[in-house]
Amino acid sequence: MHIQDLILLAIGSEKDKRLRGRTTLQKKLYFLSVLGDIDLGFHPHYYGPYSSWVSENLDILVNCGFLKEVMETFATDRNIFGEIRRHTYSLTSDGKIVLNEILKEDEDQRWQNVLAHINEQPLANDFKKLSIAAKVHYIANIKERITTEQIREIAKAYGWYIRGSKTQELSSFFEALTTPPDKKVKNVEKRQISDDKNSVLSKQLSITGLT
């Protein structure tokens, strides 16, 4: 399966078929890569785990007419991540045709189930909290055991904002994701499956004091 298929699936899986914000897309695909145990090229960036591979293919889908991109400029203040604009994505008629073909494949339907599992979590509907969750998860995945203070220090070194989400919210989100609907989702084109790490999400359950 190609990364472009995953992007179309992610946008098509939204309730109103519109995905608001590149940050939201990046973070949902980050957690998709975690649950699906695949490498989508995520690395530390300004607003948390980021994949240039995702960004490049998103632009390709827009330029090829499979996605519609609408840009909204904030009239006053930037948001908490310093952004002054937001991009909203929706499927074009051609994009819908491609997505319908994607969903005919059993393998791709399993990916859709994983996305649905992410989207049904309340925290996934708040891009600020989703971004914080992705940062905390990325940092906590660096070591087998990590303290709250170490998380704060690493976040500071990355220049990451990790306040604004209550500990219980993060714990509930990570706990809900610990058991994905299908653990057999594999093989994204041109990328190797990442190393298996058991219960990687469960390490976040003991994190406290981030609010």
MARBA-3410 file (N, C-alpha, C, O; in Angstrom, 1 decimal):
211
0.8,-1.2,0.0,0.0,0.0,0.0,0.9,1.2,0.0,1.9,1.3,0.7 ~ 0.5,2.2,-0.8,1.3,3.5,-0.9,0.9,4.5,0.1,-0.2,4.5,0.6 ~ 1.8,5.3,0.5,1.6,6.4,1.5,0.4,7.3,1.0,-0.4,7.8,1.8 ~ 0.3,7.5,-0.3,-0.8,8.3,-0.8,-2.2,7.7,-0.5,-3.1,8.4,-0.3 ~ -2.2,6.4,-0.5,-3.5,5.7,-0.2,-3.8,6.0,1.3,-5.0,6.2,1.6
-2.8,6.0,2.2,-3.0,6.2,3.6,-3.5,7.6,3.8,-4.4,7.8,4.7 ~ -3.0,8.6,3.1,-3.4,10.0,3.2,-4.9,10.1,2.8,-5.7,10.7,3.5 ~ -5.2,9.5,1.7,-6.6,9.5,1.2,-7.6,8.9,2.2,-8.7,9.3,2.5 ~ -7.1,7.7,2.8,-7.9,7.1,3.8,-8.1,7.9,5.0,-9.2,8.0,5.6 ~ -7.0,8.6,5.5,-7.1,9.4,6.7,-8.1,10.6,6.5,-8.9,10.8,7.4
-8.1,11.2,5.3,-9.0,12.3,5.1,-10.4,11.7,4.9,-11.4,12.3,5.3 ~ -10.6,10.6,4.1,-11.9,10.0,3.9,-12.5,9.5,5.2,-13.7,9.2,5.2 ~ -11.7,9.2,6.2,-12.2,8.7,7.4,-12.8,9.7,8.4,-13.4,9.4,9.4 ~ -12.6,11.0,8.1,-13.1,12.0,8.9,-14.6,12.0,8.9,-15.2,11.7,7.8 ~ -15.3,12.4,9.9,-16.8,12.4,10.0,-17.4,13.2,8.9,-18.4,12.7,8.2
-16.9,14.4,8.6,-17.5,15.2,7.5,-16.7,15.2,6.3,-16.8,16.0,5.4 ~ -15.7,14.2,6.2,-14.9,14.0,5.0,-14.0,15.2,4.8,-13.5,15.4,3.7 ~ -13.7,16.0,5.8,-12.7,17.1,5.8,-11.8,17.0,6.9,-12.1,16.8,8.1 ~ -10.5,17.1,6.6,-9.5,17.1,7.6,-8.9,18.4,7.8,-8.3,19.0,6.8 ~ -9.0,19.0,9.0,-8.5,20.4,9.2,-7.2,20.4,9.8,-7.0,20.1,11.0
-6.2,20.9,9.1,-4.9,21.2,9.6,-3.9,20.1,9.2,-4.1,18.9,9.4 ~ -2.7,20.6,8.7,-1.6,19.7,8.4,-1.1,19.0,9.7,-0.7,17.8,9.7 ~ -1.1,19.8,10.8,-0.7,19.2,12.1,-1.5,18.0,12.4,-1.0,17.0,12.9 ~ -2.8,18.1,12.3,-3.8,17.0,12.6,-3.4,15.8,11.7,-3.4,14.7,12.3 ~ -3.2,16.0,10.4,-2.9,14.9,9.6,-1.6,14.2,10.0,-1.6,13.0,10.0
-0.6,15.0,10.2,0.7,14.4,10.6,0.5,13.6,11.9,1.1,12.5,12.0 ~ -0.2,14.1,12.9,-0.3,13.4,14.1,-1.1,12.1,14.1,-0.8,11.1,14.7 ~ -2.2,12.2,13.3,-3.0,11.0,13.1,-2.2,9.9,12.3,-2.4,8.7,12.7 ~ -1.5,10.3,11.3,-0.6,9.3,10.6,0.5,8.8,11.5,1.0,7.7,11.3 ~ 1.0,9.7,12.4,2.0,9.2,13.4,1.5,8.1,14.2,2.1,7.0,14.3
0.3,8.3,14.8,-0.3,7.2,15.6,-0.7,6.0,14.7,-0.7,4.9,15.2 ~ -1.1,6.2,13.5,-1.3,5.1,12.6,-0.1,4.3,12.4,-0.1,3.1,12.4 ~ 1.1,5.0,12.3,2.3,4.3,12.1,2.7,3.5,13.3,3.3,2.4,13.2 ~ 2.3,4.0,14.5,2.6,3.3,15.8,1.7,2.0,15.9,2.2,1.0,16.1 ~ 0.4,2.2,15.6,-0.5,1.1,15.7,-0.3,0.0,14.6,-0.4,-1.2,14.9
0.1,0.5,13.4,0.3,-0.4,12.3,1.7,-1.0,12.3,2.0,-1.8,11.5 ~ 2.6,-0.4,13.2,4.0,-0.9,13.3,4.7,-0.7,11.9,5.3,-1.7,11.4 ~ 4.6,0.5,11.4,5.3,0.8,10.1,6.1,2.1,10.3,5.9,2.9,11.2 ~ 7.1,2.2,9.4,7.9,3.4,9.4,7.5,4.4,8.3,7.6,4.1,7.1 ~ 6.9,5.5,8.7,6.5,6.5,7.8,7.5,7.7,7.8,7.1,8.8,7.3
8.6,7.5,8.4,9.7,8.5,8.4,9.5,9.7,9.4,9.9,10.8,9.1 ~ 8.8,9.4,10.5,8.6,10.5,11.5,9.9,10.8,12.3,10.6,9.9,12.7 ~ 10.1,12.1,12.5,11.3,12.5,13.2,10.9,13.8,14.0,9.9,14.4,13.6 ~ 11.7,14.2,15.0,11.4,15.4,15.7,11.4,16.6,14.8,12.3,16.8,14.0 ~ 10.4,17.5,15.0,10.2,18.7,14.2,9.6,19.8,15.1,9.4,19.5,16.3
9.3,20.9,14.5,8.9,22.1,15.4,7.6,21.7,16.2,7.6,22.1,17.4 ~ 6.6,21.1,15.6,5.4,20.8,16.3,5.2,19.4,16.7,4.0,18.9,16.9 ~ 6.3,18.7,16.9,6.2,17.3,17.3,6.7,16.3,16.2,7.3,16.8,15.2 ~ 6.4,15.0,16.3,6.8,14.1,15.2,6.3,14.5,13.9,5.1,14.9,13.7 ~ 7.1,14.5,12.9,6.8,15.1,11.6,7.5,14.2,10.5,8.6,13.7,10.7
6.7,14.0,9.4,7.3,13.2,8.3,7.2,14.1,7.0,6.2,14.4,6.5 ~ 8.4,14.3,6.4,8.5,15.1,5.2,7.9,14.2,4.0,7.4,14.7,3.0 ~ 7.9,12.9,4.2,7.4,12.0,3.2,5.9,12.1,3.1,5.3,12.2,2.0 ~ 5.2,12.3,4.3,3.8,12.5,4.3,3.5,13.9,3.7,2.6,14.0,2.8 ~ 4.2,14.9,4.0,4.0,16.3,3.5,4.2,16.3,2.0,3.4,16.9,1.3
5.2,15.7,1.5,5.5,15.7,0.1,4.4,15.0,-0.7,3.9,15.5,-1.8 ~ 3.9,13.9,-0.2,2.8,13.1,-0.9,1.5,13.8,-0.8,0.6,13.7,-1.6 ~ 1.3,14.5,0.3,0.1,15.3,0.5,0.0,16.4,-0.6,-1.0,16.6,-1.3 ~ 1.1,17.1,-0.9,1.2,18.1,-1.9,1.0,17.5,-3.3,0.4,18.1,-4.2 ~ 1.5,16.3,-3.5,1.3,15.6,-4.8,-0.2,15.3,-5.0,-0.6,15.6,-6.2
-0.9,14.9,-4.0,-2.3,14.6,-4.2,-3.1,15.8,-4.5,-4.1,15.8,-5.2 ~ -2.7,17.0,-3.9,-3.4,18.2,-4.2,-3.1,18.7,-5.6,-4.0,19.0,-6.3 ~ -1.8,18.6,-6.0,-1.4,19.1,-7.3,-2.0,18.2,-8.4,-2.2,18.7,-9.5 ~ -2.2,16.9,-8.1,-2.8,16.0,-9.1,-4.3,16.0,-9.1,-4.9,15.3,-9.9 ~ -4.9,16.8,-8.3,-6.4,16.9,-8.3,-7.1,15.9,-7.6,-8.3,15.7,-7.8
-6.5,15.1,-6.7,-7.2,14.1,-5.9,-7.7,14.7,-4.5,-8.6,14.2,-3.9 ~ -7.1,15.8,-4.1,-7.5,16.5,-2.9,-7.7,18.0,-3.2,-7.0,18.6,-4.0 ~ -8.7,18.5,-2.5,-8.9,20.0,-2.5,-8.3,20.6,-1.2,-8.6,20.1,-0.1 ~ -7.6,21.6,-1.4,-6.9,22.3,-0.3,-7.5,23.7,-0.1,-7.5,24.5,-1.1 ~ -8.0,24.0,1.1,-8.5,25.4,1.4,-7.7,25.9,2.5,-7.6,25.3,3.5
-7.2,27.1,2.3,-6.3,27.7,3.3,-7.1,28.8,4.1,-7.7,29.7,3.4 ~ -7.1,28.8,5.4,-7.7,29.8,6.2,-6.6,30.5,7.0,-5.8,29.9,7.7 ~ -6.6,31.8,6.9,-5.6,32.7,7.6,-6.3,33.2,8.8,-7.4,33.7,8.8 ~ -5.6,33.1,10.0,-6.1,33.6,11.2,-6.0,35.1,11.2,-4.9,35.7,11.0 ~ -7.1,35.8,11.6,-7.2,37.2,11.5,-6.4,37.9,12.5,-5.9,39.0,12.3
-6.3,37.3,13.7,-5.6,37.9,14.8,-4.3,37.2,15.2,-3.3,37.3,14.6 ~ -4.4,36.5,16.3,-3.3,35.8,16.9,-3.0,34.5,16.2,-3.9,33.8,15.7 ~ -1.7,34.1,16.3,-1.3,32.8,15.9,-1.9,31.8,16.9,-2.2,32.1,18.0 ~ -1.9,30.5,16.5,-2.4,29.5,17.4,-1.2,29.1,18.3,-0.1,29.7,18.2 ~ -1.4,28.2,19.3,-0.3,27.9,20.2,0.9,27.3,19.6,2.0,27.3,20.3
0.9,26.9,18.4,2.1,26.3,17.7,2.7,27.3,16.8,3.7,27.0,16.1 ~ 2.2,28.6,16.9,2.9,29.6,16.1,2.4,29.7,14.7,2.9,30.5,13.9 ~ 1.4,28.9,14.3,0.9,28.9,12.9,-0.1,30.1,12.7,-0.8,30.4,13.6 ~ 0.0,30.7,11.5,-0.9,31.8,11.2,-1.9,31.4,10.2,-2.7,32.2,9.8 ~ -1.9,30.2,9.7,-2.9,29.7,8.8,-3.2,28.2,9.0,-2.4,27.5,9.6
-4.4,27.8,8.5,-4.7,26.4,8.6,-5.2,25.9,7.2,-5.9,26.6,6.5 ~ -4.8,24.7,6.9,-5.2,24.1,5.6,-6.2,23.0,5.9,-6.0,22.2,6.8 ~ -7.3,23.0,5.1,-8.3,22.0,5.3,-8.4,21.2,4.0,-8.3,21.8,2.9 ~ -8.4,19.9,4.1,-8.4,19.0,2.9,-9.6,18.2,2.8,-10.2,17.7,3.8 ~ -10.1,18.0,1.6,-11.2,17.1,1.3,-11.0,16.4,0.0,-10.2,16.9,-0.8
-11.7,15.3,-0.2,-11.5,14.6,-1.5,-12.2,15.2,-2.6,-13.4,15.7,-2.5 ~ -11.6,15.3,-3.8,-12.3,15.7,-5.0,-13.0,14.5,-5.6,-13.0,13.5,-5.0 ~ -13.8,14.7,-6.7,-14.5,13.6,-7.3,-13.5,12.5,-7.7,-13.9,11.3,-7.5 ~ -12.4,12.9,-8.2,-11.4,11.9,-8.6,-10.8,11.2,-7.4,-10.6,10.0,-7.4 ~ -10.6,12.0,-6.3,-10.1,11.4,-5.1,-11.1,10.4,-4.5,-10.7,9.4,-3.9
-12.4,10.7,-4.6,-13.4,9.7,-4.1,-13.4,8.4,-4.9,-13.6,7.4,-4.3 ~ -13.2,8.5,-6.2,-13.1,7.3,-7.0,-12.0,6.5,-6.6,-12.1,5.2,-6.5 ~ -10.8,7.1,-6.4,-9.6,6.4,-6.0,-9.8,5.7,-4.6,-9.5,4.6,-4.4 ~ -10.5,6.5,-3.7,-10.7,5.9,-2.3,-11.6,4.7,-2.4,-11.4,3.8,-1.7 ~ -12.6,4.8,-3.2,-13.6,3.7,-3.4,-12.8,2.4,-3.8,-13.2,1.3,-3.4
-11.9,2.6,-4.7,-11.1,1.5,-5.2,-10.2,0.9,-4.1,-10.0,-0.3,-4.0 ~ -9.6,1.8,-3.3,-8.8,1.4,-2.2,-9.5,0.6,-1.2,-9.0,-0.4,-0.7 ~ -10.8,1.0,-0.9,-11.6,0.3,0.1,-12.0,-1.1,-0.4,-12.6,-1.9,0.4 ~ -11.8,-1.4,-1.6,-12.2,-2.8,-2.1,-11.2,-3.8,-1.7,-11.5,-5.0,-1.7 ~ -10.0,-3.4,-1.3,-9.0,-4.3,-0.9,-9.1,-4.6,0.6,-9.2,-3.7,1.4
-9.0,-5.8,1.0,-9.1,-6.2,2.4,-8.0,-5.6,3.2,-8.3,-5.1,4.4 ~ -6.8,-5.6,2.7,-5.7,-5.0,3.4,-6.0,-3.5,3.8,-5.7,-3.1,4.9 ~ -6.5,-2.8,2.8,-6.7,-1.4,3.0,-7.9,-1.1,4.0,-7.9,-0.1,4.7 ~ -8.9,-2.0,4.0,-10.0,-1.9,4.9,-9.5,-2.0,6.4,-10.0,-1.4,7.3 ~ -8.5,-2.8,6.6,-7.9,-2.9,7.9,-7.3,-1.6,8.4,-7.4,-1.2,9.5
-6.6,-0.9,7.4,-6.1,0.4,7.8,-7.2,1.4,8.1,-7.0,2.2,9.1 ~ -8.3,1.3,7.4,-9.4,2.2,7.7,-9.9,1.9,9.1,-10.3,2.8,9.9 ~ -9.9,0.6,9.6,-10.3,0.3,10.9,-9.4,0.9,12.0,-9.9,1.3,13.0 ~ -8.1,0.9,11.7,-7.2,1.5,12.6,-7.4,3.0,12.7,-7.4,3.6,13.8 ~ -7.7,3.7,11.6,-8.0,5.1,11.6,-9.3,5.4,12.4,-9.3,6.4,13.1
-10.3,4.5,12.2,-11.5,4.7,12.9,-11.3,4.6,14.4,-11.9,5.3,15.2 ~ -10.4,3.7,14.8,-10.1,3.4,16.2,-9.4,4.7,16.8,-9.7,5.0,17.9 ~ -8.6,5.3,16.0,-7.9,6.6,16.5,-9.0,7.7,16.6,-9.0,8.4,17.6 ~ -9.8,7.8,15.5,-10.8,8.9,15.5,-11.9,8.9,16.5,-12.4,9.9,16.9 ~ -12.1,7.7,17.0,-13.2,7.5,18.0,-12.8,8.0,19.4,-13.6,8.1,20.3
-11.5,8.3,19.6,-11.0,8.7,20.8,-11.3,10.2,20.9,-10.9,11.0,20.0 ~ -11.9,10.7,22.0,-12.2,12.1,22.2,-11.0,13.1,22.0,-11.2,14.1,21.4 ~ -9.9,12.7,22.4,-8.7,13.5,22.3,-8.3,13.7,20.9,-7.6,14.8,20.6 ~ -8.6,12.8,20.0,-8.2,12.9,18.6,-8.9,14.0,17.9,-8.5,14.4,16.8 ~ -10.0,14.6,18.5,-10.7,15.6,17.8,-10.2,17.0,18.2,-10.7,18.0,17.8
-9.1,17.1,19.0,-8.5,18.3,19.4,-7.1,18.3,19.0,-6.3,17.6,19.5 ~ -6.8,19.1,17.9,-5.5,19.0,17.3,-4.4,19.5,18.3,-3.2,19.0,18.2 ~ -4.7,20.3,19.3,-3.7,20.8,20.2,-3.3,19.6,21.2,-2.1,19.3,21.4 ~ -4.3,18.9,21.7,-4.1,17.8,22.6,-3.5,16.6,21.9,-2.6,15.9,22.4 ~ -3.9,16.4,20.6,-3.4,15.3,19.8,-1.9,15.5,19.6,-1.1,14.6,19.6
-1.5,16.8,19.3,-0.1,17.1,19.1,0.7,16.9,20.4,1.8,16.3,20.3 ~ 0.2,17.3,21.5,0.9,17.0,22.8,1.0,15.5,23.0,2.1,15.1,23.5 ~ 0.0,14.8,22.8,0.0,13.3,23.0,1.1,12.7,22.1,1.8,11.8,22.5 ~ 1.2,13.2,20.8,2.2,12.6,19.9,3.6,12.9,20.4,4.5,12.1,20.3 ~ 3.8,14.1,21.0,5.1,14.5,21.5,5.5,13.7,22.7,6.6,13.1,22.8
4.6,13.5,23.6,4.8,12.7,24.8,5.1,11.3,24.4,6.0,10.6,24.9 ~ 4.3,10.7,23.5,4.6,9.3,23.1,5.9,9.2,22.4,6.7,8.2,22.7 ~ 6.3,10.1,21.5,7.6,10.0,20.8,8.7,10.1,21.8,9.7,9.3,21.7 ~ 8.7,11.0,22.8,9.7,11.1,23.8,9.8,9.8,24.7,10.9,9.3,24.9 ~ 8.6,9.4,25.1,8.6,8.2,26.0,9.1,6.9,25.3,9.5,6.0,25.9
9.0,6.9,24.0,9.4,5.8,23.2,11.0,5.7,23.0,11.5,4.7,22.5 ~ 11.6,6.8,23.4,13.1,6.8,23.3,13.8,5.9,24.2,14.8,5.2,23.9 ~ 13.2,5.7,25.5,13.8,4.9,26.4,12.8,3.8,26.9,11.6,4.1,26.8 ~ 13.3,2.7,27.4,12.4,1.7,28.0,11.7,2.2,29.2,10.5,1.9,29.5 ~ 12.4,3.0,30.0,11.8,3.6,31.2,12.3,5.0,31.2,13.4,5.4,31.0
11.3,5.9,31.5,11.6,7.4,31.4,10.8,8.1,32.5,9.6,7.7,32.7 ~ 11.3,9.1,33.1,10.6,9.8,34.1,9.9,11.0,33.5,10.2,11.5,32.4 ~ 9.0,11.6,34.3,8.4,12.8,33.9,9.4,13.9,33.7,9.2,14.7,32.7 ~ 10.3,14.1,34.6,11.3,15.1,34.5,12.1,14.9,33.2,12.5,15.9,32.5 ~ 12.5,13.7,32.8,13.2,13.5,31.6,12.4,13.8,30.4,12.9,14.4,29.4
11.1,13.6,30.4,10.2,13.9,29.3,10.2,15.4,29.1,10.3,15.9,28.0 ~ 10.1,16.2,30.3,10.1,17.6,30.2,11.5,18.1,29.6,11.5,19.0,28.8 ~ 12.6,17.5,30.1,13.9,18.0,29.6,14.1,17.8,28.1,14.6,18.6,27.4 ~ 13.6,16.6,27.6,13.8,16.3,26.2,12.8,17.2,25.4,13.2,17.6,24.3 ~ 11.6,17.4,25.9,10.7,18.3,25.2,11.3,19.7,25.1,11.2,20.3,24.0
11.9,20.1,26.1,12.5,21.5,26.1,13.6,21.5,25.1,13.8,22.5,24.4 ~ 14.4,20.5,25.0,15.5,20.4,24.0,15.0,20.4,22.6,15.7,21.0,21.7 ~ 13.9,19.8,22.4,13.3,19.9,21.0,12.5,21.2,20.8,12.1,21.4,19.6 ~ 12.3,21.9,21.8,11.5,23.2,21.7,10.0,22.9,21.6,9.3,23.6,21.0 ~ 9.6,21.8,22.3,8.2,21.3,22.2,7.4,21.8,23.4,7.9,21.8,24.5
6.2,22.2,23.1,5.2,22.6,24.1,4.4,21.4,24.5,3.8,20.8,23.6 ~ 4.4,21.0,25.8,3.7,19.8,26.2,2.7,20.0,27.3,2.3,19.1,27.9 ~ 2.4,21.3,27.6,1.4,21.6,28.6,0.1,21.9,27.9,0.1,22.3,26.7 ~ -1.0,21.7,28.6,-2.3,22.0,28.0,-3.2,20.8,27.9,-4.4,20.9,27.5 ~ -2.7,19.6,28.3,-3.6,18.4,28.3,-3.4,17.7,29.6,-2.3,17.5,30.1
-4.5,17.4,30.3,-4.5,16.8,31.6,-3.9,15.3,31.5,-4.1,14.6,30.5 ~ -3.2,14.9,32.6,-2.6,13.6,32.6,-3.7,12.5,32.3,-3.4,11.6,31.6 ~ -4.9,12.6,32.9,-5.9,11.6,32.8,-6.3,11.5,31.3,-6.6,10.4,30.8 ~ -6.4,12.6,30.6,-6.7,12.6,29.2,-5.7,11.8,28.4,-6.1,11.0,27.6 ~ -4.4,12.1,28.6,-3.4,11.4,27.9,-3.4,9.9,28.3,-3.3,9.1,27.4
-3.5,9.6,29.5,-3.5,8.2,30.0,-4.7,7.4,29.3,-4.5,6.3,28.8 ~ -5.9,8.0,29.3,-7.0,7.4,28.7,-6.8,7.2,27.2,-7.2,6.1,26.7 ~ -6.2,8.2,26.5,-6.0,8.1,25.1,-5.0,6.9,24.8,-5.2,6.1,23.9 ~ -3.9,6.9,25.5,-2.9,5.9,25.3,-3.4,4.5,25.6,-3.1,3.5,24.9 ~ -4.2,4.4,26.7,-4.7,3.1,27.1,-5.7,2.6,26.1,-5.7,1.4,25.7
-6.5,3.5,25.5,-7.5,3.1,24.5,-6.8,2.6,23.2,-7.3,1.7,22.5 ~ -5.6,3.2,22.9,-4.9,2.8,21.7,-4.0,1.6,21.9,-3.5,1.0,20.9 ~ -3.9,1.1,23.2,-3.0,0.0,23.4,-3.5,-1.3,22.7,-2.7,-2.1,22.3 ~ -4.8,-1.4,22.5,-5.3,-2.6,21.8,-6.0,-2.2,20.5,-7.2,-1.9,20.5 ~ -5.2,-2.1,19.5,-5.7,-1.7,18.2,-6.7,-2.7,17.6,-6.6,-3.9,18.0
-7.6,-2.3,16.7,-8.6,-3.3,16.2,-8.0,-4.4,15.3,-8.6,-5.4,15.2 ~ -6.8,-4.1,14.8,-6.2,-5.1,13.9,-4.7,-5.0,13.9,-4.2,-3.9,13.5 ~ -4.0,-6.0,14.5,-2.5,-5.9,14.6,-1.8,-6.4,13.4,-0.6,-6.5,13.4 ~ -2.5,-6.8,12.3,-1.9,-7.4,11.2,-1.7,-6.5,10.0,-1.3,-6.9,8.9 ~ -1.8,-5.2,10.3,-1.7,-4.2,9.2,-0.2,-4.0,8.9,0.6,-3.6,9.8
0.3,-4.3,7.7,1.7,-4.3,7.4,1.9,-3.7,6.0,1.0,-3.3,5.3 ~ 3.2,-3.6,5.6,3.6,-3.4,4.2,3.1,-2.1,3.6,2.3,-2.1,2.7 ~ 3.7,-1.0,4.0,3.5,0.3,3.3,4.6,0.4,2.2,5.8,0.2,2.5 ~ 4.2,0.7,1.0,5.1,0.7,-0.1,6.3,1.6,0.1,6.2,2.7,0.6 ~ 7.5,1.1,-0.2,8.8,1.8,-0.1,9.3,2.0,1.3,10.3,2.8,1.5
8.6,1.5,2.3,9.1,1.6,3.7,9.2,0.3,4.3,8.4,-0.6,4.1 ~ 10.2,0.2,5.2,10.3,-1.1,6.0,9.5,-1.0,7.2,9.3,0.1,7.8 ~ 9.0,-2.2,7.6,8.3,-2.2,8.9,9.2,-2.0,10.0,10.4,-2.5,10.0 ~ 8.8,-1.1,11.0,9.7,-0.8,12.1,9.9,-2.0,13.0,9.1,-2.9,13.0 ~ 10.9,-1.8,13.9,11.2,-2.9,14.9,10.0,-3.1,15.8,9.4,-2.1,16.2
9.8,-4.3,16.1,8.6,-4.6,17.0,9.0,-4.2,18.5,10.0,-4.6,19.0 ~ 8.1,-3.5,19.1,8.3,-3.1,20.5,7.0,-3.3,21.2,6.0,-2.7,21.0 ~ 7.0,-4.3,22.1,5.8,-4.7,22.8,5.3,-3.6,23.8,6.1,-3.0,24.5 ~ 4.0,-3.4,23.7,3.3,-2.5,24.6,4.0,-1.1,24.7,4.1,-0.6,25.8 ~ 4.4,-0.6,23.6,5.1,0.7,23.6,4.2,1.8,24.1,4.7,2.7,24.7
2.9,1.7,23.9,2.0,2.7,24.4,1.7,2.6,25.9,1.4,3.6,26.5 ~ 1.9,1.4,26.4,1.6,1.3,27.8,2.5,2.0,28.7,2.2,2.3,29.9 ~ 3.7,2.4,28.2,4.6,3.1,29.0,4.1,4.5,29.4,4.6,5.1,30.4 ~ 3.2,5.1,28.6,2.7,6.4,28.9,1.7,6.4,30.1,1.4,7.5,30.6 ~ 1.2,5.3,30.5,0.2,5.2,31.5,0.6,5.7,32.8,-0.2,6.1,33.7
2.0,5.7,33.1,2.5,6.1,34.4,2.9,7.6,34.4,3.4,8.0,35.4 ~ 2.8,8.2,33.2,3.2,9.6,33.1,2.3,10.5,34.0,1.1,10.5,33.8 ~ 2.9,11.4,34.8,2.1,12.3,35.6,2.8,13.7,35.6,4.0,13.8,35.3 ~ 2.0,14.6,36.0,2.6,16.0,36.2,2.8,16.8,35.0,3.6,17.7,35.0 ~ 2.2,16.5,33.8,2.5,17.2,32.6,1.5,18.4,32.4,1.7,19.2,31.5
0.5,18.5,33.3,-0.4,19.6,33.1,0.1,20.9,33.8,-0.5,21.9,33.8
END
